[in-house]
Amino acid sequence: MTVPFRFLPALATLAALLTAGCTAPDQLAMDEGPFDLVIRGAEVLDGSGEGAFQADIGVTGDRIARVAREGIAPGAGQVEIDATGLVVAPGFIDLHAHLDPLLRLPHSESHVRQGVTTALGGPDGTAPLPLAPYLDSAEVLGVGMNVAFLTGHNSIRREVMGLDDRGPTPDELSAMEALVSQAMDDGAFGLSTGLRYIPGAFSHIDEVVALSEVAAARGGIYTSHLRDEGRGLMEGVTEALEIGRRAEIPVVLTHHKVVGYPMWGASDRTLAMVDSARAAGTDVILDQYPYTATYTGITILIPEWAMGGGTEGFLTRMEDPALADSILAGIRDNLVNDRGGNDLDRVQLARVEWDPTLEGGSLGDWADREELPRTMETGAELVVEAVRRGGVSAIYHALHEDDVERIMRHPMTAIASDGRLVEPGEGHPHPRWYGTFPRVLGEYVRERGVLTLPEAIRKMTSFPADRLGLEDRGRIAEGAHADLVVFDPDIVIDRSTFADPHQYPDGIPWVVVNGVVTVENGAFRDVRAGRVLRR
C-alpha cells in the first residue's frame, strides 16, 4: 500500500490506549473504532452550506460511522488517510451527465477524478429505452460511481412516432404514457426533455404535460433542455415553468444559460422568473456548468422544421431550391444571432469521425482549408456538408461570463457538468467533461470569489441530492453513505482547456465511493464501488 495509507502497528495503538488516562478530557472522548477507513485532520464541509469544522471521519462498510470533532483514536482505522491541511466534503453529485458510454467506460474515470461520486444520466430527452435491461447490464459490469437515470421524451417519442413533425394521436399518446410509466417502474428518477432537438421539437406543451404527469404520479422530476436558449429564451423558460405548474412536478432548468450576443444579460430576467414561479408554488431549480461555451451536434444550427424525418428528410429538402434557400438563410441566422456567435471561429469542431484532422479547429479553419471565403454563407454551406458526411459535434463559444456568474450565484442553482464520459484521445471534447467541479472550486471560489467554498459545496452535494430524493447521500453525517472527496482548496483547479481538453484536474488526491478508495493519492483505481441507483 502506498505511503498515505497509514497502517499503525499494534504497539502504537496499545501505547495510545494505555496513555489515554493522562490526556485532556476531550481526548477521553475519542472514538476507538475499529473502522475500515479513517480520514484524519481534515476541515470538514458537510454539504449543508455551513462553515467548515475540524473532525476525523470513520467509515465502516459503505457508511459514515463517526464524525468525530474530538478525534478518533490512533490506529482505529484499518486504512488511514492523513488529510491535514485538506478539505473533506461529500462526493459531488452531477445532475446532468451524458452517460451514454457507460457500458464501454464503466469505471467513469473522467467523472470520478473530478470528485463526482453520483451522476444522473438520461438528460436532454435521450435515455436508454427500455431502461431495466440497461440498468441490469451496468450492474453486472460494475460502475465506478453511483449512477441514476431519467427517462427521455425524445427517445420515447422516436420509439412511438419516429421523427414525424406532428402531434400524437390519442393511441400514440397513450403508448408514450405507458413507456414513461414503465421507465419509472424500472427505476427512472423522472422525465427529461430536449425540446430544441428532434423529435421533441415537434411536440406541443400538452403532450409534455401529459407525460410529466405520469412521472409526477410516481414521484419523479422533470428536467428540461429548453425549446430555445437564445432569442426565444423567455418563451422557453415560460414553457418549462408552465409544465411544472400544470403537471405539479419538480422542475430543473438544466444547463441554464443565455445563448447568443443579442440575448446576453437576459439571465437577470430568467432568474426573476424562477423566483416568481417559486413564490407562486412551482418547485423549480436550475443547474449550470462553469464555461462560456456550449457543446452539441451541428444540427443545432439548422431550423427545426427542416429536420422533420431526420437527416434523410433534411437532405431531401435541400434538393428543392426554394426550401434550400430558406434552410441556408436559417442556418446563417443561427450563425449570426445564436450559437454561431457571429464568427465562424466561435464554432469549434469537436467530433468529426469522417475527418478527425478537423477536430479542434473551427468552421473558419475549415473554410480556410478549402480556400473558401470566411463568410456566413460559407459557414452555412459547411454545416450542410457536415450533415451530408455524417454529422459533427461542436463547441459553440456563444455565452457571456456575466450571465455565467449571475446564474451561478443564484441560491437555486446546482453545479452540473453536462459532460460525457470520455477517455484521453477520444475526439476533442468540451473541457467540462474533465473539469467542471474543480473549475468551480478553483476559478469561481478561490480566484474570483463568486461563491464561498461552503456554498459551492452545497451546490454540488446536498442541494442536488435533495432534488433527487437521496436523503443519505450528498452530506457528511453519521449513517450517510460514505461518498467522500478530499481536496486541497489552495490548488484545486481544472486543467482541461478548449485547446487541450484531455487533462485531468489537479488538487483532488482522494475520492471515496461507498466507503472504497477510488482515487488514491491522485491515482485512479478501477475498483467499481459505485451502485446503480433506482428511484
C-alpha positions in Angstrom: 0.0 0.0 0.0 1.3 3.5 -0.7 2.6 5.8 1.9 -0.5 7.9 2.5 -2.3 4.7 3.8 -1.0 4.5 7.4 -1.3 1.1 8.9 -0.3 1.9 12.5 1.4 -1.0 14.3 -0.4 -2.7 17.1 2.2 -1.5 19.6 1.5 2.2 18.8 -2.2 1.5 19.2 -1.7 -0.1 22.6 0.5 2.7 23.7 -2.1 5.2 22.8 -4.8 3.4 24.7 -2.5 3.0 27.8 -1.8 6.7 27.9 -5.4 7.8 27.4 -5.9 8.3 31.1 -3.2 11.1 31.1 -4.7 13.1 28.2 -7.0 16.0 28.2 -10.8 15.4 28.8 -11.7 15.8 25.1 -9.2 13.1 24.2 -11.0 10.7 26.6 -14.0 11.0 24.2 -12.0 9.8 21.2 -13.8 7.1 19.2 -11.8 3.9 19.2 -13.4 2.1 16.3 -12.5 -0.2 14.7 -13.2 1.4 11.3 -12.5 0.2 7.8 -11.3 3.7 6.9 -10.4 6.8 8.9 -9.8 10.2 7.4 -7.9 12.3 9.9 -7.3 16.0 10.4 -9.4 17.5 7.6 -11.5 20.6 7.6 -15.0 19.1 7.1 -17.6 20.8 4.8 -20.7 18.7 5.4 -22.7 19.8 2.4 -25.1 22.0 4.4 -23.6 25.3 3.3 -22.4 25.9 6.8 -18.7 26.7 7.6 -16.0 24.1 8.0 -15.1 22.3 11.2 -12.2 20.0 12.0 -13.0 16.4 12.6 -11.9 12.8 11.9 -14.3 10.7 9.9 -14.6 7.0 10.5 -16.1 4.7 7.8 -17.5 1.2 8.3 -18.6 -0.7 5.2 -20.3 1.8 2.9 -21.4 4.2 5.6 -20.0 7.0 7.7 -19.9 5.6 11.2 -18.4 8.6 13.0 -17.9 12.3 12.5 -15.7 13.0 15.5 -14.8 16.6 16.3 -12.9 15.3 19.3 -10.9 13.0 17.1 -10.7 9.3 16.6 -8.1 7.2 18.5 -4.8 6.4 16.7 -4.8 3.1 14.9 -8.6 2.8 14.9 -8.8 2.5 11.1 -7.7 -0.4 9.0 -6.9 2.2 6.4 -6.0 5.7 7.4 -5.7 8.9 5.3 -3.9 11.9 6.7 -5.9 14.9 5.4 -4.2 17.6 7.4 -4.5 20.9 5.5 -7.1 19.5 3.2 -10.9 19.7 3.0 -13.2 16.7 3.0 -16.7 17.1 1.5 -19.4 14.8 0.4 -18.8 13.3 -3.1 -20.1 15.6 -5.8 -23.5 14.8 -7.4 -23.8 15.7 -11.1 -27.4 16.4 -12.0 -26.7 16.4 -15.8 -24.3 13.8 -17.2 -24.2 12.1 -20.6 -23.6 8.5 -19.5 -24.1 7.0 -23.0 -20.6 5.4 -22.9 -21.2 3.8 -19.5 -21.2 0.2 -20.7 -18.0 0.9 -22.5 -16.4 3.1 -19.8 -18.0 1.7 -16.6 -15.1 2.9 -14.5 -16.2 6.5 -15.2 -12.7 7.8 -14.6 -13.2 11.2 -16.2 -16.0 11.9 -13.7 -14.6 10.3 -10.6 -11.3 12.2 -10.9 -13.4 15.4 -10.6 -14.7 14.2 -7.2 -18.1 13.1 -8.7 -19.5 10.0 -6.8 -23.0 10.1 -8.2 -24.3 11.2 -11.7 -27.7 11.5 -13.2 -27.9 10.3 -16.8 -30.6 10.4 -19.5 -30.7 14.2 -20.0 -31.9 16.3 -22.9 -34.7 13.9 -23.8 -32.4 11.0 -24.6 -32.1 7.9 -22.4 -31.9 4.1 -22.6 -35.1 2.5 -23.6 -36.1 0.1 -22.2 -34.4 1.1 -19.0 -34.4 -2.0 -16.9 -32.1 -4.2 -19.1 -29.7 -1.3 -19.4 -29.5 -0.9 -15.6 -29.1 -4.6 -15.2 -26.2 -4.6 -17.6 -24.5 -1.8 -15.8 -24.9 -3.6 -12.5 -23.3 -6.7 -13.9 -20.3 -4.8 -15.2 -19.9 -2.7 -12.1 -19.6 1.1 -12.1 -17.0 3.4 -10.8 -19.6 5.9 -9.4 -23.2 5.8 -8.4 -25.4 6.2 -11.5 -29.1 7.1 -11.8 -31.2 7.7 -14.9 -34.0 9.8 -16.2 -36.3 8.6 -19.0 -36.1 10.6 -22.2 -39.0 12.2 -24.0 -37.2 12.2 -27.3 -36.3 8.5 -27.0 -39.9 7.7 -26.2 -41.4 9.8 -29.0 -39.0 8.4 -31.5 -40.0 4.8 -30.4 -43.7 5.6 -30.9 -43.8 8.2 -33.7 -40.4 8.1 -35.4 -39.2 11.5 -36.5 -42.6 12.8 -37.7 -43.3 16.5 -37.4 -46.8 16.3 -35.9 -48.7 15.8 -32.7 -49.5 12.3 -31.4 -52.8 10.5 -32.0 -54.7 9.5 -28.7 -53.3 6.0 -29.1 -49.8 7.2 -29.6 -50.0 9.5 -26.6 -51.3 6.5 -24.5 -48.3 4.4 -25.8 -45.9 7.2 -24.8 -47.5 7.5 -21.4 -47.1 3.7 -20.9 -43.4 3.9 -21.7 -42.9 6.7 -19.2 -44.8 4.6 -16.6 -42.7 1.5 -17.4 -39.4 3.5 -17.1 -40.5 5.0 -13.8 -41.3 1.4 -12.5 -37.9 0.4 -13.8 -36.2 3.0 -11.5 -36.1 6.2 -13.5 -35.9 9.4 -11.4 -38.1 11.4 -13.7 -38.6 12.6 -17.3 -36.1 14.7 -19.3 -36.9 16.7 -22.5 -34.8 18.1 -25.2 -37.3 20.4 -26.9 -34.6 22.0 -29.1 -33.8 18.6 -30.6 -35.9 16.4 -32.8 -38.3 14.8 -32.4 -39.0 16.7 -29.2 -39.0 20.0 -31.1 -42.1 18.8 -32.9 -44.1 18.3 -29.7 -46.7 20.7 -28.1 -46.8 21.6 -24.5 -49.9 19.5 -23.8 -48.0 16.3 -24.9 -45.2 17.1 -22.5 -47.5 17.9 -19.6 -49.3 14.6 -20.1 -46.1 12.6 -19.9 -44.8 14.7 -17.0 -48.0 14.0 -15.1 -47.2 10.2 -15.4 -43.7 10.8 -14.0 -45.0 13.1 -11.2 -47.5 10.5 -10.1 -44.6 8.2 -9.3 -42.5 10.8 -7.5 -40.4 11.8 -10.5 -38.8 15.1 -11.5 -38.8 17.0 -14.8 -35.6 18.3 -16.3 -35.7 20.4 -19.5 -33.3 21.4 -22.2 -35.5 24.4 -23.1 -37.1 24.8 -26.5 -34.9 27.8 -27.1 -31.9 29.2 -25.1 -31.3 32.2 -27.5 -33.7 34.7 -28.7 -36.6 32.5 -27.6 -35.2 32.1 -24.1 -38.0 33.8 -22.3 -40.6 31.7 -24.1 -38.5 28.6 -23.3 -38.4 29.3 -19.6 -42.1 30.2 -19.6 -43.0 26.8 -21.1 -40.9 24.8 -18.7 -42.4 26.6 -15.7 -45.9 26.1 -17.1 -45.2 22.4 -17.5 -44.1 22.2 -13.9 -47.2 24.1 -12.7 -49.7 22.1 -14.7 -48.1 18.7 -14.1 -47.3 19.6 -10.4 -43.8 18.2 -10.9 -40.4 19.4 -9.5 -38.5 21.1 -12.4 -34.9 21.5 -13.2 -34.0 24.1 -15.9 -30.9 22.2 -16.9 -27.6 23.7 -18.1 -29.3 27.1 -17.8 -27.6 29.7 -20.0 -28.1 32.6 -22.3 -27.0 31.8 -25.9 -26.0 34.5 -28.5 -24.9 38.0 -28.1 -28.4 39.6 -28.8 -29.6 38.0 -25.5 -26.5 38.5 -23.3 -27.6 39.8 -19.9 -31.0 38.2 -20.1 -30.3 35.9 -17.1 -31.4 38.7 -14.8 -34.9 38.2 -16.2 -34.9 34.4 -16.3 -33.8 34.3 -12.7 -36.5 36.7 -11.7 -39.0 34.3 -13.5 -37.6 31.4 -11.4 -38.1 33.4 -8.2 -41.6 34.4 -9.2 -42.6 30.8 -10.1 -41.2 29.5 -6.8 -43.1 32.2 -4.9 -46.3 31.0 -6.7 -45.7 27.4 -5.7 -43.8 25.8 -8.6 -40.8 23.8 -7.3 -38.1 24.8 -9.8 -34.4 24.9 -9.6 -31.5 25.2 -12.1 -28.2 23.6 -12.9 -25.2 25.0 -14.7 -21.7 24.3 -16.0 -19.0 27.0 -15.4 -18.0 27.7 -19.0 -18.8 30.3 -21.7 -19.3 27.7 -24.5 -21.9 25.0 -25.2 -21.5 21.6 -26.9 -23.9 19.7 -29.1 -24.4 18.4 -32.6 -24.0 20.7 -35.7 -27.7 20.3 -36.5 -28.5 22.7 -33.6 -27.7 25.4 -36.3 -30.4 24.0 -38.6 -34.1 25.2 -38.3 -36.1 22.5 -36.6 -38.7 22.4 -39.4 -36.0 21.4 -41.8 -35.2 18.3 -39.8 -38.5 16.5 -40.0 -37.8 12.9 -40.9 -34.2 13.3 -39.6 -31.2 13.5 -41.8 -32.9 11.9 -44.8 -35.7 14.4 -44.7 -33.3 17.3 -44.4 -31.2 16.2 -47.4 -34.4 15.7 -49.4 -35.5 19.3 -48.6 -32.0 20.5 -49.6 -32.7 19.2 -53.2 -35.6 21.7 -53.5 -34.1 25.1 -54.4 -36.7 27.1 -52.6 -36.5 25.1 -49.4 -32.7 25.0 -49.6 -32.7 28.8 -49.7 -34.9 29.0 -46.6 -32.8 26.4 -44.8 -29.5 28.2 -45.6 -31.0 31.5 -44.5 -32.0 29.9 -41.2 -28.5 28.5 -40.7 -26.9 31.9 -41.4 -29.3 33.5 -38.9 -28.3 31.0 -36.2 -24.6 31.5 -37.1 -25.0 35.3 -36.6 -27.5 35.5 -33.7 -27.5 32.2 -31.8 -24.8 29.6 -31.2 -22.6 30.8 -34.1 -21.7 34.0 -32.2 -21.4 35.9 -35.5 -17.9 34.5 -36.0 -17.0 31.2 -37.8 -14.2 30.8 -35.3 -16.7 30.5 -32.4 -17.9 27.2 -33.8 -15.1 24.7 -32.8 -15.4 21.2 -34.4 -15.1 18.6 -31.6 -16.0 15.2 -33.0 -15.6 14.6 -36.7 -15.5 10.8 -37.3 -15.2 11.2 -41.1 -12.2 13.6 -40.9 -10.5 13.7 -37.4 -8.0 16.3 -38.8 -10.7 18.9 -38.5 -11.2 18.2 -34.7 -10.2 21.2 -32.6 -10.3 23.6 -35.5 -13.2 25.9 -36.3 -15.6 26.4 -39.1 -13.3 29.3 -40.1 -10.4 26.9 -40.2 -12.3 24.5 -42.4 -13.2 27.3 -44.8 -9.5 28.3 -44.9 -8.5 24.7 -45.7 -11.0 24.6 -48.6 -9.8 28.0 -49.7 -13.4 29.5 -49.3 -14.2 33.0 -48.0 -14.8 33.3 -44.3 -18.5 34.4 -44.7 -21.7 33.3 -43.0 -22.8 31.9 -46.4 -19.7 29.7 -46.4 -20.4 28.7 -42.9 -24.0 27.6 -43.7 -22.8 25.6 -46.7 -20.2 23.8 -44.5 -22.9 23.0 -41.9 -24.9 21.3 -44.6 -21.8 19.5 -45.9 -21.0 18.2 -42.4 -24.5 16.7 -42.2 -24.1 15.1 -45.6 -20.9 13.4 -44.4 -22.4 12.0 -41.3 -22.6 14.8 -38.8 -20.3 16.7 -36.4 -20.3 17.6 -32.7 -19.1 21.1 -32.0 -18.3 23.6 -29.2 -20.1 26.9 -29.6 -18.4 29.9 -27.9 -21.6 31.9 -27.6 -22.1 32.7 -23.9 -21.1 35.7 -21.8 -19.2 35.5 -18.5 -21.6 37.9 -16.7 -24.5 35.6 -17.3 -22.5 32.6 -16.1 -21.6 34.3 -12.8 -25.1 35.7 -12.3 -26.7 32.2 -12.7 -24.0 30.6 -10.5 -24.7 33.0 -7.6 -28.4 32.2 -7.6 -29.2 30.1 -4.5 -31.3 27.7 -6.5 -28.5 26.8 -9.0 -26.7 23.5 -8.7 -23.4 22.7 -10.4 -23.7 20.1 -13.1 -21.3 19.2 -15.9 -23.4 18.4 -19.0 -20.3 16.2 -19.6 -20.0 12.9 -21.3 -17.8 10.0 -20.0 -14.6 10.1 -22.0 -11.1 8.7 -22.2 -8.0 10.6 -23.2 -7.6 10.8 -27.0 -11.3 10.4 -27.9 -12.2 13.4 -30.1 -11.8 17.0 -29.0 -14.3 17.3 -26.1 -15.6 20.2 -24.2 -13.4 20.8 -21.1 -16.4 20.4 -18.9 -16.1 16.7 -19.4 -12.9 16.7 -17.3 -13.1 19.9 -15.2 -16.5 21.2 -14.2 -16.3 20.7 -10.4 -12.6 21.5 -9.8 -13.1 24.6 -12.0 -15.8 25.9 -9.8 -13.7 25.3 -6.7 -10.5 26.9 -8.2 -11.7 29.6 -10.6 -15.0 30.7 -9.2 -14.4 30.2 -5.5 -10.7 30.7 -4.9 -9.7 33.1 -7.7 -12.9 35.1 -8.3 -14.9 34.9 -5.1 -18.1 34.3 -7.0 -19.1 31.7 -4.4 -17.9 30.9 -0.9 -16.4 27.5 -0.5 -19.3 26.2 1.7 -21.9 27.4 -0.7 -20.1 25.9 -3.7 -20.0 22.5 -1.9 -23.7 22.8 -1.1 -24.5 23.4 -4.8 -22.5 20.2 -5.6 -23.8 17.9 -2.8 -26.8 18.2 -0.6 -28.7 20.5 -3.0 -28.7 18.1 -6.0 -29.2 15.2 -3.6 -32.4 16.7 -2.3 -33.7 17.2 -5.8 -33.2 13.5 -6.4 -34.6 12.5 -3.0 -31.3 10.9 -2.0 -31.5 11.5 1.7 -28.4 9.5 2.7 -26.1 11.0 0.0 -24.7 14.4 -0.6 -23.9 15.1 3.1 -21.4 14.2 5.7 -23.3 12.8 8.6 -23.3 9.6 10.7 -25.3 6.9 8.8 -24.9 8.6 5.4 -23.3 6.7 2.5 -19.5 7.2 2.6 -19.2 9.1 -0.7 -16.4 11.5 0.0 -13.9 13.7 -1.8 -10.7 15.1 -0.2 -9.2 18.2 -2.0 -6.7 20.9 -1.5 -8.5 24.3 -1.6 -5.3 26.1 -2.3 -4.5 24.3 -5.6 -7.6 22.5 -6.8 -8.3 23.5 -10.4 -9.3 22.2 -13.8 -6.5 21.6 -16.3 -8.7 20.7 -19.4 -8.9 23.6 -21.9 -10.6 24.3 -25.2 -7.3 23.9 -26.9 -6.1 20.9 -24.9 -9.1 19.2 -23.3 -7.8 15.7 -22.4 -6.4 16.6 -19.0 -7.4 15.5 -15.5 -7.7 18.1 -12.8 -5.3 19.0 -10.0 -5.8 19.1 -6.3 -8.2 16.1 -5.7 -6.0 13.4 -4.2 -8.7 11.2 -2.7 -12.1 10.1 -3.7 -14.1 7.5 -1.8 -17.2 5.8 -3.3 -19.4 3.8 -0.9 -16.6 3.5 1.5 -14.0 2.3 -1.1 -11.0 4.4 -2.0 -11.3 5.0 -5.8 -8.8 7.8 -6.2 -5.7 7.0 -4.0 -3.3 9.9 -3.5 -4.1 11.1 -7.1 -4.0 7.7 -8.7 -7.3 6.2 -10.1 -8.2 2.7 -9.0 -10.7 0.8 -11.2 -12.5 -0.8 -8.2 -16.0 -0.1 -9.4 -17.5 0.6 -6.0 -20.5 2.6 -7.4 -24.1 1.4 -7.4 -26.8 1.6 -9.9 -29.5 3.6 -8.2 -33.2 3.0 -8.9 -35.7 5.5 -7.7 
